[in-house]
Amino acid sequence: MTKPDIPRRAYKLDLKVEADSLDSLIGYLRSFEANLQKGKIIRGVMGGYSAGSTYRLDVDETITHDAWAEANQRYVDWIVEEEQIEQRAQAIYDAMPFDGVGAREKPAWVPQGNSLKQDEARQLARAERKAEPVHRPCDCPVVWPVVRPQGLHRVVHVRANHLSERARPAPLPPRQ
């Protein structure tokens, strides 16, 4: 499965605010909200004596909630599948014989590492996944922690009875 784009919603606001005090920040955000409601916020720099910001509002009204929900589910499915591949790749890597190149002992597995042997283990894990039977239910946990490259943490809730696209049962053959 190729990595899907990170899902986005119809309205996306990038906002960086700095203020001298909490009261200044609250007042600035109220002023920002009033300008946003009047449609005066698109992109730019705004500021005063005690607070200021840079902002950009990106609007794509063609994105509906249902379209976002579908894209989000594809993204969550991809995250879950990549984590399962990473776990299987680690098991394959641990079972690989050490060829002695570059070190005296086999280097430890590094999550999301990019050594040649780790890449080889991931390729083998992906090949195994493609060869698996279609009727295999997904063994997804109910709560899945995710660490994004930017260092932000979030928790993805996955339905306990979730079946991935690969795991959906094939239709029954017609009766004879």
C-alpha positions as CSV (number, residue, x, y, z in Angstrom):
1,M,0.0,0.0,0.0
2,T,1.5,3.3,-1.0
3,K,1.5,6.2,1.5
4,P,-1.7,8.2,1.1
5,D,-1.6,12.0,1.5
6,I,-2.3,13.3,5.0
7,P,-6.0,14.1,5.0
8,R,-7.0,17.7,5.3
9,R,-10.3,19.5,6.0
10,A,-11.9,22.3,4.0
11,Y,-10.5,25.0,6.3
12,K,-6.9,25.0,7.4
13,L,-5.4,27.8,9.5
14,D,-1.7,28.1,10.1
15,L,-1.3,30.6,13.0
16,K,1.7,31.6,15.0
17,V,0.9,34.0,17.8
18,E,3.3,35.7,20.3
19,A,2.2,37.8,23.2
20,D,3.7,39.5,26.2
21,S,1.2,38.1,28.7
22,L,-1.7,35.7,28.9
23,D,-4.2,38.6,28.9
24,S,-2.6,40.0,25.8
25,L,-2.8,36.6,24.1
26,I,-6.5,36.1,25.0
27,G,-7.3,39.6,23.8
28,Y,-5.4,39.1,20.6
29,L,-7.2,35.8,19.9
30,R,-10.6,37.5,20.4
31,S,-9.6,40.2,17.9
32,F,-8.4,37.5,15.5
33,E,-11.7,35.7,15.8
34,A,-13.6,38.9,15.1
35,N,-11.6,39.5,11.9
36,L,-11.9,35.8,10.9
37,Q,-15.7,36.0,11.2
38,K,-15.7,39.2,9.0
39,G,-13.7,37.4,6.3
40,K,-10.7,39.6,6.7
41,I,-8.2,36.8,7.4
42,I,-6.5,35.2,4.4
43,R,-2.7,35.5,5.0
44,G,-0.4,38.0,6.4
45,V,1.1,39.5,9.5
46,M,-0.9,41.3,12.2
47,G,0.2,42.8,15.4
48,G,0.1,45.5,18.0
49,Y,1.9,46.7,21.1
50,S,1.6,43.5,23.2
51,A,0.8,40.7,20.7
52,G,1.3,39.7,17.1
53,S,0.9,36.9,14.6
54,T,1.6,35.4,11.2
55,Y,-1.3,33.5,9.7
56,R,-2.5,31.8,6.5
57,L,-6.0,30.6,5.9
58,D,-6.3,27.9,3.2
59,V,-9.9,27.2,2.1
60,D,-10.9,24.3,-0.2
61,E,-14.7,24.1,0.0
62,T,-14.7,21.1,-2.4
63,I,-13.6,18.9,0.6
64,T,-16.6,17.5,2.4
65,H,-16.7,15.8,5.8
66,D,-17.4,12.4,4.1
67,A,-14.4,12.8,1.7
68,W,-12.2,13.8,4.7
69,A,-13.4,10.8,6.7
70,E,-12.6,8.4,3.8
71,A,-9.2,9.9,3.3
72,N,-8.6,9.7,7.1
73,Q,-9.5,6.0,7.2
74,R,-7.1,5.2,4.3
75,Y,-4.4,7.1,6.2
76,V,-5.1,5.2,9.5
77,D,-5.1,1.9,7.6
78,W,-1.8,2.7,6.1
79,I,-0.3,3.7,9.5
80,V,-1.5,0.4,11.0
81,E,-0.1,-1.7,8.1
82,E,3.2,0.1,8.2
83,E,3.6,-0.6,11.9
84,Q,2.7,-4.3,11.4
85,I,5.3,-4.5,8.6
86,E,7.9,-2.8,10.9
87,Q,7.3,-5.3,13.6
88,R,7.6,-8.3,11.2
89,A,10.7,-6.7,9.6
90,Q,12.3,-6.5,13.1
91,A,11.7,-10.2,13.6
92,I,13.2,-11.0,10.2
93,Y,16.2,-8.8,10.9
94,D,16.7,-10.5,14.3
95,A,16.8,-13.9,12.5
96,M,19.2,-12.8,9.8
97,P,22.7,-14.1,10.1
98,F,25.4,-11.4,10.8
99,D,27.8,-11.1,7.9
100,G,30.5,-9.2,9.9
101,V,30.6,-6.2,7.7
102,G,31.3,-2.9,9.4
103,A,31.1,-4.1,13.0
104,R,32.2,-6.9,15.4
105,E,28.6,-7.7,16.3
106,K,25.3,-7.3,14.7
107,P,23.9,-3.7,15.2
108,A,20.6,-3.5,17.1
109,W,17.4,-2.8,15.3
110,V,16.6,0.9,15.1
111,P,12.9,1.7,14.6
112,Q,12.4,3.5,11.2
113,G,16.2,3.0,10.7
114,N,17.7,3.0,7.2
115,S,20.5,0.5,7.2
116,L,20.7,-1.8,4.1
117,K,19.9,-4.9,6.3
118,Q,16.8,-3.2,7.8
119,D,15.6,-2.2,4.3
120,E,16.1,-5.8,3.2
121,A,14.1,-7.0,6.2
122,R,11.3,-4.6,5.4
123,Q,11.2,-5.7,1.7
124,L,10.9,-9.3,2.9
125,A,8.1,-8.4,5.3
126,R,6.2,-6.6,2.5
127,A,6.7,-9.6,0.2
128,E,5.3,-11.9,3.0
129,R,2.3,-9.5,3.5
130,K,1.5,-9.6,-0.2
131,A,1.6,-13.4,-0.2
132,E,-0.7,-13.7,2.8
133,P,-4.2,-15.1,2.2
134,V,-6.9,-12.5,1.7
135,H,-9.1,-13.9,4.5
136,R,-6.8,-13.0,7.3
137,P,-8.4,-10.6,9.8
138,C,-6.4,-7.6,10.9
139,D,-4.9,-7.9,14.4
140,C,-5.2,-4.2,15.0
141,P,-5.1,-2.9,18.6
142,V,-8.0,-0.8,19.8
143,V,-5.7,2.2,20.6
144,W,-2.6,2.9,18.5
145,P,-0.1,5.6,19.5
146,V,1.4,7.4,16.5
147,V,4.6,9.6,16.4
148,R,4.6,12.0,13.5
149,P,7.9,13.1,11.9
150,Q,7.3,16.6,13.4
151,G,7.4,15.0,16.9
152,L,3.7,15.5,17.5
153,H,2.0,12.7,19.3
154,R,-1.6,11.6,18.8
155,V,-3.7,8.5,19.4
156,V,-5.5,6.8,16.6
157,H,-8.6,4.9,17.7
158,V,-9.1,1.8,15.6
159,R,-12.3,-0.2,15.7
160,A,-11.7,-3.5,17.5
161,N,-13.5,-5.4,14.8
162,H,-11.7,-3.6,12.0
163,L,-10.8,-5.5,8.9
164,S,-8.3,-3.9,6.5
165,E,-9.0,-3.7,2.8
166,R,-6.7,-6.7,2.3
167,A,-8.6,-8.7,4.9
168,R,-12.1,-8.4,3.6
169,P,-13.5,-11.8,2.8
170,A,-13.8,-12.7,-0.8
171,P,-17.4,-13.1,-2.1
172,L,-18.9,-16.6,-1.9
173,P,-19.0,-18.5,-5.2
174,P,-22.5,-18.9,-6.8
175,R,-24.5,-22.0,-5.7
176,Q,-24.7,-24.7,-8.3
